[in-house]
């Protein structure tokens, strides 16, 4: 069996929306940009995102958007405003967007490990 070679691909987040960055990163991580794409093989590239703190939100999203998760217990809904997440860790916003754009399967963990920030 041949070894899969993962190439490096760099994305500059300056002035781009997090969703646009995430779609480009998810496509590269999955390997959909390649002619030899196979959905069951992890042939994607290693993606390095620079200047994550310079990503911009359009409209009122920075004030209105909330990240929600539920513990599945009564009263277990937790909400975190995007403004707080961006202030604490701007990379987490892009990582979250990329994570939700990747297919929910066994390859997801390996793909998200190849996502790095500078």
SEMARRO-412485 format. One record per atom (N, C-alpha, C, O): residue number from 0; chain; x, y, z; residue in one letter; atom name. Coordinates in steps of 0.02 Angstrom, whole numbers. Example, Ala and Ser with C-alpha at 12.3 -4.5 7.8 and 13.67 -1.06 7.14 Angstrom:
BEGIN
REC  num  chaine      xx      yy      zz  residu  atome
REC    0       A     660    -284     390       a      N
REC    0       A     615    -225     390       a     CA
REC    0       A     660    -165     390       a      C
REC    0       A     712    -166     423       a      O
REC    1       A     642    -112     354       s      N
REC    1       A     684     -53     357       s     CA
REC    1       A     645       2     394       s      C
REC    1       A     670      57     402       s      O
//
This chain:
BEGIN
REC  num  chaine      xx      yy      zz  residu  atome
REC    0       A      42     -59       0       x      N
REC    0       A       0       0       0       x     CA
REC    0       A      44      62       0       x      C
REC    0       A      93      66      38       x      O
REC    1       A      28     110     -41       x      N
REC    1       A      69     170     -46       x     CA
REC    1       A      52     220       9       x      C
REC    1       A      -5     223      32       x      O
REC    2       A     101     258      28       x      N
REC    2       A      94     309      81       x     CA
REC    2       A      65     373      49       x      C
REC    2       A      88     394      -4       x      O
REC    3       A      16     402      82       x      N
REC    3       A     -14     464      57       x     CA
REC    3       A      28     523      78       x      C
REC    3       A      44     530     137       x      O
REC    4       A      45     566      32       x      N
REC    4       A      85     626      46       x     CA
REC    4       A      38     686      53       x      C
REC    4       A       1     702       6       x      O
REC    5       A      40     718     111       x      N
REC    5       A      -1     777     123       x     CA
REC    5       A      42     840     109       x      C
REC    5       A      93     850     141       x      O
REC    6       A      19     881      63       x      N
REC    6       A      54     943      46       x     CA
REC    6       A      30     998      93       x      C
REC    6       A     -23     993     124       x      O
REC    7       A      70    1052      99       x      N
REC    7       A      51    1109     140       x     CA
REC    7       A      16    1160      97       x      C
REC    7       A      36    1174      41       x      O
REC    8       A     -38    1189     125       x      N
REC    8       A     -75    1241      91       x     CA
REC    8       A     -89    1297     141       x      C
REC    8       A    -114    1283     196       x      O
REC    9       A     -72    1358     123       x      N
REC    9       A     -79    1414     170       x     CA
REC    9       A    -136    1460     148       x      C
REC    9       A    -142    1477      89       x      O
REC   10       A    -177    1480     197       x      N
REC   10       A    -233    1526     185       x     CA
REC   10       A    -222    1588     228       x      C
REC   10       A    -211    1583     288       x      O
REC   11       A    -226    1647     197       x      N
REC   11       A    -221    1710     234       x     CA
REC   11       A    -292    1733     248       x      C
REC   11       A    -331    1745     202       x      O
REC   12       A    -309    1740     312       x      N
REC   12       A    -377    1757     334       x     CA
REC   12       A    -391    1832     335       x      C
REC   12       A    -446    1852     352       x      O
REC   13       A    -343    1873     318       x      N
REC   13       A    -351    1945     322       x     CA
REC   13       A    -408    1969     278       x      C
REC   13       A    -407    1960     217       x      O
REC   14       A    -458    2000     309       x      N
REC   14       A    -514    2030     273       x     CA
REC   14       A    -566    1981     247       x      C
REC   14       A    -612    2003     212       x      O
REC   15       A    -560    1917     261       x      N
REC   15       A    -607    1867     237       x     CA
REC   15       A    -656    1848     293       x      C
REC   15       A    -640    1853     352       x      O
REC   16       A    -715    1826     273       x      N
REC   16       A    -764    1802     321       x     CA
REC   16       A    -745    1732     345       x      C
REC   16       A    -718    1693     306       x      O
REC   17       A    -759    1715     408       x      N
REC   17       A    -741    1648     433       x     CA
REC   17       A    -770    1591     393       x      C
REC   17       A    -738    1539     385       x      O
REC   18       A    -831    1599     367       x      N
REC   18       A    -862    1547     327       x     CA
REC   18       A    -826    1535     261       x      C
REC   18       A    -820    1478     239       x      O
REC   19       A    -802    1588     229       x      N
REC   19       A    -765    1581     166       x     CA
REC   19       A    -699    1546     178       x      C
REC   19       A    -677    1505     137       x      O
REC   20       A    -666    1563     233       x      N
REC   20       A    -603    1531     251       x     CA
REC   20       A    -615    1457     264       x      C
REC   20       A    -577    1414     242       x      O
REC   21       A    -669    1443     301       x      N
REC   21       A    -685    1374     320       x     CA
REC   21       A    -701    1330     260       x      C
REC   21       A    -681    1272     259       x      O
REC   22       A    -737    1356     211       x      N
REC   22       A    -753    1314     153       x     CA
REC   22       A    -690    1297     113       x      C
REC   22       A    -683    1240      90       x      O
REC   23       A    -646    1345     106       x      N
REC   23       A    -583    1332      70       x     CA
REC   23       A    -541    1281     109       x      C
REC   23       A    -512    1235      79       x      O
REC   24       A    -537    1289     175       x      N
REC   24       A    -497    1244     216       x     CA
REC   24       A    -528    1173     217       x      C
REC   24       A    -491    1124     211       x      O
REC   25       A    -593    1168     223       x      N
REC   25       A    -626    1102     225       x     CA
REC   25       A    -617    1065     159       x      C
REC   25       A    -605    1004     159       x      O
REC   26       A    -621    1101     104       x      N
REC   26       A    -611    1070      38       x     CA
REC   26       A    -541    1042      32       x      C
REC   26       A    -531     987       7       x      O
REC   27       A    -492    1081      54       x      N
REC   27       A    -422    1058      51       x     CA
REC   27       A    -409    1000      99       x      C
REC   27       A    -373     953      82       x      O
REC   28       A    -437    1003     160       x      N
REC   28       A    -427     949     209       x     CA
REC   28       A    -456     883     184       x      C
REC   28       A    -427     830     197       x      O
REC   29       A    -513     886     149       x      N
REC   29       A    -544     825     124       x     CA
REC   29       A    -509     799      61       x      C
REC   29       A    -512     740      46       x      O
REC   30       A    -477     844      24       x      N
REC   30       A    -443     824     -37       x     CA
REC   30       A    -488     829     -98       x      C
REC   30       A    -473     800    -151       x      O
REC   31       A    -543     866     -93       x      N
REC   31       A    -590     873    -149       x     CA
REC   31       A    -563     913    -207       x      C
REC   31       A    -590     911    -262       x      O
REC   32       A    -509     949    -196       x      N
REC   32       A    -478     988    -249       x     CA
REC   32       A    -435     945    -295       x      C
REC   32       A    -413     968    -347       x      O
REC   33       A    -424     883    -277       x      N
REC   33       A    -381     838    -315       x     CA
REC   33       A    -421     798    -365       x      C
REC   33       A    -480     783    -355       x      O
REC   34       A    -389     780    -419       x      N
REC   34       A    -421     738    -470       x     CA
REC   34       A    -433     668    -442       x      C
REC   34       A    -483     636    -459       x      O
REC   35       A    -388     645    -400       x      N
REC   35       A    -393     577    -373       x     CA
REC   35       A    -433     573    -308       x      C
REC   35       A    -420     530    -266       x      O
REC   36       A    -482     618    -299       x      N
REC   36       A    -522     619    -238       x     CA
REC   36       A    -563     555    -231       x      C
REC   36       A    -598     534    -277       x      O
REC   37       A    -559     524    -172       x      N
REC   37       A    -601     468    -154       x     CA
REC   37       A    -628     481     -84       x      C
REC   37       A    -589     494     -38       x      O
REC   38       A    -693     479     -76       x      N
REC   38       A    -725     500     -14       x     CA
REC   38       A    -705     458      46       x      C
REC   38       A    -708     482     103       x      O
REC   39       A    -685     396      36       x      N
REC   39       A    -669     351      92       x     CA
REC   39       A    -594     352     110       x      C
REC   39       A    -574     318     157       x      O
REC   40       A    -553     390      73       x      N
REC   40       A    -482     396      88       x     CA
REC   40       A    -465     467     109       x      C
REC   40       A    -494     515      84       x      O
REC   41       A    -418     473     155       x      N
REC   41       A    -399     539     181       x     CA
REC   41       A    -337     563     144       x      C
REC   41       A    -281     555     168       x      O
REC   42       A    -347     592      84       x      N
REC   42       A    -291     614      42       x     CA
REC   42       A    -281     690      43       x      C
REC   42       A    -243     716       3       x      O
REC   43       A    -315     725      88       x      N
REC   43       A    -313     797      89       x     CA
REC   43       A    -247     827     109       x      C
REC   43       A    -201     791     130       x      O
REC   44       A    -241     893     103       x      N
REC   44       A    -181     929     119       x     CA
REC   44       A    -180     952     192       x      C
REC   44       A    -231     950     227       x      O
REC   45       A    -122     974     213       x      N
REC   45       A    -114    1006     278       x     CA
REC   45       A    -128    1081     267       x      C
REC   45       A     -97    1112     224       x      O
REC   46       A    -173    1110     306       x      N
REC   46       A    -194    1180     296       x     CA
REC   46       A    -168    1222     354       x      C
REC   46       A    -179    1206     412       x      O
REC   47       A    -134    1276     336       x      N
REC   47       A    -108    1324     386       x     CA
REC   47       A    -143    1390     374       x      C
REC   47       A    -140    1419     320       x      O
REC   48       A    -177    1415     426       x      N
REC   48       A    -214    1478     420       x     CA
REC   48       A    -175    1532     458       x      C
REC   48       A    -160    1524     517       x      O
REC   49       A    -160    1587     422       x      N
REC   49       A    -123    1642     453       x     CA
REC   49       A    -171    1701     463       x      C
REC   49       A    -221    1708     428       x      O
REC   50       A    -155    1742     511       x      N
REC   50       A    -193    1803     527       x     CA
REC   50       A    -266    1789     543       x      C
REC   50       A    -310    1824     518       x      O
REC   51       A    -280    1739     583       x      N
REC   51       A    -349    1721     601       x     CA
REC   51       A    -384    1778     639       x      C
REC   51       A    -445    1785     635       x      O
REC   52       A    -346    1818     674       x      N
REC   52       A    -376    1872     712       x     CA
REC   52       A    -399    1929     667       x      C
REC   52       A    -436    1974     690       x      O
REC   53       A    -379    1929     604       x      N
REC   53       A    -397    1982     557       x     CA
REC   53       A    -457    1963     513       x      C
REC   53       A    -473    1999     466       x      O
REC   54       A    -489    1907     528       x      N
REC   54       A    -550    1887     492       x     CA
REC   54       A    -606    1936     512       x      C
REC   54       A    -608    1960     568       x      O
REC   55       A    -651    1950     465       x      N
REC   55       A    -703    2000     478       x     CA
REC   55       A    -772    1967     473       x      C
REC   55       A    -783    1922     433       x      O
REC   56       A    -818    1991     515       x      N
REC   56       A    -887    1970     513       x     CA
REC   56       A    -927    2023     477       x      C
REC   56       A    -916    2082     486       x      O
REC   57       A    -974    2002     435       x      N
REC   57       A   -1015    2049     398       x     CA
REC   57       A   -1080    2061     436       x      C
REC   57       A   -1102    2018     475       x      O
REC   58       A   -1110    2118     426       x      N
REC   58       A   -1174    2134     457       x     CA
REC   58       A   -1170    2137     533       x      C
REC   58       A   -1121    2163     560       x      O
REC   59       A   -1220    2111     566       x      N
REC   59       A   -1224    2114     639       x     CA
REC   59       A   -1205    2048     672       x      C
REC   59       A   -1219    2037     731       x      O
REC   60       A   -1173    2003     634       x      N
REC   60       A   -1157    1937     660       x     CA
REC   60       A   -1114    1939     723       x      C
REC   60       A   -1125    1898     768       x      O
REC   61       A   -1067    1984     727       x      N
REC   61       A   -1022    1988     784       x     CA
REC   61       A   -1061    2001     848       x      C
REC   61       A   -1040    1980     902       x      O
REC   62       A   -1118    2036     843       x      N
REC   62       A   -1159    2052     902       x     CA
REC   62       A   -1214    2001     914       x      C
REC   62       A   -1233    1989     971       x      O
REC   63       A   -1240    1971     861       x      N
REC   63       A   -1300    1929     867       x     CA
REC   63       A   -1287    1854     868       x      C
REC   63       A   -1326    1817     898       x      O
REC   64       A   -1234    1831     837       x      N
REC   64       A   -1221    1759     831       x     CA
REC   64       A   -1201    1728     898       x      C
REC   64       A   -1163    1757     936       x      O
REC   65       A   -1229    1669     911       x      N
REC   65       A   -1215    1633     973       x     CA
REC   65       A   -1193    1561     956       x      C
REC   65       A   -1219    1531     910       x      O
REC   66       A   -1145    1536     994       x      N
REC   66       A   -1128    1465     989       x     CA
REC   66       A   -1166    1429    1044       x      C
REC   66       A   -1163    1449    1103       x      O
REC   67       A   -1202    1377    1025       x      N
REC   67       A   -1244    1341    1073       x     CA
REC   67       A   -1224    1267    1076       x      C
REC   67       A   -1207    1237    1025       x      O
REC   68       A   -1225    1239    1135       x      N
REC   68       A   -1219    1167    1143       x     CA
REC   68       A   -1261    1146    1204       x      C
REC   68       A   -1274    1186    1248       x      O
REC   69       A   -1281    1084    1204       x      N
REC   69       A   -1326    1060    1256       x     CA
REC   69       A   -1296     997    1288       x      C
REC   69       A   -1270     954    1252       x      O
REC   70       A   -1300     992    1353       x      N
REC   70       A   -1272     935    1389       x     CA
REC   70       A   -1321     876    1391       x      C
REC   70       A   -1304     823    1418       x      O
REC   71       A   -1381     884    1363       x      N
REC   71       A   -1434     834    1363       x     CA
REC   71       A   -1463     822    1433       x      C
REC   71       A   -1496     772    1444       x      O
REC   72       A   -1452     868    1478       x      N
REC   72       A   -1484     868    1544       x     CA
REC   72       A   -1531     927    1546       x      C
REC   72       A   -1522     975    1510       x      O
REC   73       A   -1583     923    1588       x      N
REC   73       A   -1629     980    1593       x     CA
REC   73       A   -1592    1045    1611       x      C
REC   73       A   -1552    1046    1658       x      O
REC   74       A   -1605    1096    1574       x      N
REC   74       A   -1572    1161    1586       x     CA
REC   74       A   -1500    1162    1563       x      C
REC   74       A   -1461    1204    1586       x      O
REC   75       A   -1481    1116    1518       x      N
REC   75       A   -1411    1108    1499       x     CA
REC   75       A   -1390    1146    1437       x      C
REC   75       A   -1337    1133    1410       x      O
REC   76       A   -1431    1194    1414       x      N
REC   76       A   -1412    1234    1356       x     CA
REC   76       A   -1362    1287    1375       x      C
REC   76       A   -1374    1327    1420       x      O
REC   77       A   -1305    1287    1342       x      N
REC   77       A   -1252    1337    1355       x     CA
REC   77       A   -1245    1380    1293       x      C
REC   77       A   -1241    1354    1237       x      O
REC   78       A   -1244    1445    1301       x      N
REC   78       A   -1237    1491    1246       x     CA
REC   78       A   -1176    1536    1258       x      C
REC   78       A   -1166    1562    1313       x      O
REC   79       A   -1136    1544    1206       x      N
REC   79       A   -1078    1588    1209       x     CA
REC   79       A   -1081    1636    1150       x      C
REC   79       A   -1083    1613    1093       x      O
REC   80       A   -1081    1701    1162       x      N
REC   80       A   -1081    1748    1106       x     CA
REC   80       A   -1016    1746    1067       x      C
REC   80       A    -962    1736    1096       x      O
REC   81       A   -1020    1755    1001       x      N
REC   81       A    -961    1753     958       x     CA
REC   81       A    -912    1808     977       x      C
REC   81       A    -851    1799     973       x      O
REC   82       A    -938    1864     998       x      N
REC   82       A    -895    1920    1017       x     CA
REC   82       A    -846    1899    1072       x      C
REC   82       A    -787    1919    1072       x      O
REC   83       A    -870    1860    1120       x      N
REC   83       A    -827    1836    1176       x     CA
REC   83       A    -775    1786    1150       x      C
REC   83       A    -717    1788    1171       x      O
REC   84       A    -796    1740    1106       x      N
REC   84       A    -751    1690    1080       x     CA
REC   84       A    -696    1722    1038       x      C
REC   84       A    -637    1703    1043       x      O
REC   85       A    -714    1772     997       x      N
REC   85       A    -665    1806     955       x     CA
REC   85       A    -614    1843     999       x      C
REC   85       A    -555    1843     983       x      O
REC   86       A    -638    1873    1053       x      N
REC   86       A    -593    1909    1098       x     CA
REC   86       A    -543    1862    1133       x      C
REC   86       A    -484    1879    1140       x      O
REC   87       A    -567    1804    1154       x      N
REC   87       A    -525    1756    1190       x     CA
REC   87       A    -479    1717    1143       x      C
REC   87       A    -419    1711    1157       x      O
REC   88       A    -507    1690    1089       x      N
REC   88       A    -468    1648    1043       x     CA
REC   88       A    -497    1651     973       x      C
REC   88       A    -542    1612     957       x      O
REC   89       A    -474    1697     930       x      N
REC   89       A    -502    1704     863       x     CA
REC   89       A    -493    1642     819       x      C
REC   89       A    -532    1632     772       x      O
REC   90       A    -444    1601     834       x      N
REC   90       A    -434    1540     796       x     CA
REC   90       A    -491    1490     806       x      C
REC   90       A    -507    1451     762       x      O
REC   91       A    -520    1492     866       x      N
REC   91       A    -574    1445     883       x     CA
REC   91       A    -635    1455     838       x      C
REC   91       A    -670    1407     823       x      O
REC   92       A    -648    1517     817       x      N
REC   92       A    -705    1531     774       x     CA
REC   92       A    -697    1495     707       x      C
REC   92       A    -743    1465     681       x      O
REC   93       A    -637    1499     679       x      N
REC   93       A    -624    1467     614       x     CA
REC   93       A    -622    1392     622       x      C
REC   93       A    -648    1355     580       x      O
REC   94       A    -591    1368     676       x      N
REC   94       A    -588    1295     688       x     CA
REC   94       A    -659    1267     695       x      C
REC   94       A    -673    1213     668       x      O
REC   95       A    -702    1302     729       x      N
REC   95       A    -772    1281     738       x     CA
REC   95       A    -808    1277     671       x      C
REC   95       A    -845    1229     658       x      O
REC   96       A    -798    1328     629       x      N
REC   96       A    -830    1329     564       x     CA
REC   96       A    -805    1272     519       x      C
REC   96       A    -845    1240     484       x      O
REC   97       A    -740    1260     520       x      N
REC   97       A    -711    1206     479       x     CA
REC   97       A    -737    1138     504       x      C
REC   97       A    -755    1095     464       x      O
REC   98       A    -738    1130     570       x      N
REC   98       A    -760    1067     600       x     CA
REC   98       A    -831    1049     578       x      C
REC   98       A    -847     991     564       x      O
REC   99       A    -875    1099     575       x      N
REC   99       A    -944    1087     556       x     CA
REC   99       A    -953    1077     481       x      C
REC   99       A   -1005    1053     459       x      O
REC  100       A    -903    1096     441       x      N
REC  100       A    -907    1085     369       x     CA
REC  100       A    -878    1018     347       x      C
REC  100       A    -889     996     291       x      O
REC  101       A    -841     986     391       x      N
REC  101       A    -814     920     375       x     CA
REC  101       A    -868     867     386       x      C
REC  101       A    -910     875     431       x      O
REC  102       A    -867     813     347       x      N
REC  102       A    -917     760     357       x     CA
REC  102       A    -908     727     425       x      C
REC  102       A    -852     720     450       x      O
REC  103       A    -964     708     456       x      N
REC  103       A    -962     678     522       x     CA
REC  103       A    -949     603     514       x      C
REC  103       A    -995     562     516       x      O
REC  104       A    -885     585     506       x      N
REC  104       A    -866     515     499       x     CA
REC  104       A    -799     502     533       x      C
REC  104       A    -773     546     568       x      O
REC  105       A    -772     443     525       x      N
REC  105       A    -711     424     560       x     CA
REC  105       A    -649     462     537       x      C
REC  105       A    -599     464     573       x      O
REC  106       A    -651     493     479       x      N
REC  106       A    -593     530     453       x     CA
REC  106       A    -590     601     481       x      C
REC  106       A    -539     635     474       x      O
REC  107       A    -644     624     512       x      N
REC  107       A    -649     694     534       x     CA
REC  107       A    -593     713     583       x      C
REC  107       A    -564     767     576       x      O
REC  108       A    -578     672     631       x      N
REC  108       A    -528     688     682       x     CA
REC  108       A    -458     696     651       x      C
REC  108       A    -421     741     669       x      O
REC  109       A    -441     652     604       x      N
REC  109       A    -376     657     571       x     CA
REC  109       A    -372     719     527       x      C
REC  109       A    -319     751     522       x      O
REC  110       A    -427     736     496       x      N
REC  110       A    -427     796     453       x     CA
REC  110       A    -420     859     494       x      C
REC  110       A    -382     904     475       x      O
REC  111       A    -455     864     549       x      N
REC  111       A    -452     925     589       x     CA
REC  111       A    -384     932     623       x      C
REC  111       A    -363     988     639       x      O
REC  112       A    -349     877     633       x      N
REC  112       A    -281     880     661       x     CA
REC  112       A    -232     912     612       x      C
REC  112       A    -181     940     633       x      O
REC  113       A    -246     908     548       x      N
REC  113       A    -203     939     497       x     CA
REC  113       A    -216    1013     488       x      C
REC  113       A    -182    1046     449       x      O
REC  114       A    -265    1041     524       x      N
REC  114       A    -279    1112     522       x     CA
REC  114       A    -236    1147     575       x      C
REC  114       A    -241    1132     634       x      O
REC  115       A    -195    1194     553       x      N
REC  115       A    -151    1230     600       x     CA
REC  115       A    -157    1305     590       x      C
REC  115       A    -180    1329     538       x      O
REC  116       A    -136    1341     640       x      N
REC  116       A    -138    1415     638       x     CA
REC  116       A     -70    1444     652       x      C
REC  116       A     -31    1416     691       x      O
REC  117       A     -56    1500     621       x      N
REC  117       A       7    1537     633       x     CA
REC  117       A     -11    1604     663       x      C
REC  117       A      34    1643     678       x      O
//
